[in-house]
Every structure is written in structure tokens, then in C-alpha cells.
Amino acid sequence: MPERSIHDNVVVSYEVNGASRRIVLHSRFEGQDEFTDVVFEGVLAYYFENDNFGNILFEIDELPVAQLVSDNRDLFEKGCRWAWPGSWNVSPEATVDYLQSQEARAFDIASSYGLTGWVVAKSYRLEVAPGEALG
């Protein structure tokens, strides 16, 4: 069986659960009637933009935490004023140190259309979503 993919999946909805530190992107591959959940657990930080209610995923890539913070330095510097994404963000350098001490992983979300962003979490996986016909 081929490895599950989210390429060209439409984001049907997404959930951000602050209490459990979990984010789930519910997606569907239209032509195959295939449903896949993108699950991030142990979420420490996230940023989404350009949600246009018709988002089409391209890929999710892992990158070094230090690179993600560097690429988004202005965002982290502005966030310091409001303790975003956490009270540990007193500077971009302190943020990198904290996230690395937590063994966090950074994931970049690229879309063909709409929603983009990133998630810093302990883990990421793709799951067959409830409701999909399993045969």
C-alpha cells in the first residue's frame, strides 16, 4: 500500500486544542473520496495565514527549529510583547534555545491555494480519518 499523502488535499476544517496542545487539519482528496487527518501533538507554537475556506495543501516539510525562527524573526520579535507564542519568547535566540530544549520539531505547511503557515510540535503524523470507507 502506498504511503499516505496530503498533496492536493482540500482542508475541510482544522482544530486547535490549546488544552491538549494538539492541532488537526482534516483534509480530503476529492477525486478519491480519501480523508486524511494531519495530526500535530505536543504543540508549542503555530502560525497560520491566508485561510480562504478552499485551501489546497501542497506539502508539509520538516525543517530545523533554528531555521524556522530565523525565517520568521520579525514575527517572533513582535510576539515578545504579548508573550506569543509563549512566555519563553523573550528573544528569537531564547526561543530557539527553549524549543530545542523541548526536543520540538518544526513543520512548514505549504499550499497550492490558501492556508500556509507552520507548527512547532513534538510530533506529526498522517492518519486515515474517521468516515473513510476502509473497504
Buried (B, 14 or more C-beta within 10 A) or exposed (E): EEEBEBEBBBBEEBEEEEEEBBBBBBBBBEEEEBBBBBBBBBBBBBBBEEBEEEBBBBEBEEEEBBEBBEBBEEBBEEBBEEEBBBEBBEBBEBBBBBBEEBEBBBBBBEBEBBBBBBBBBBEBEBEEBEEBEEE
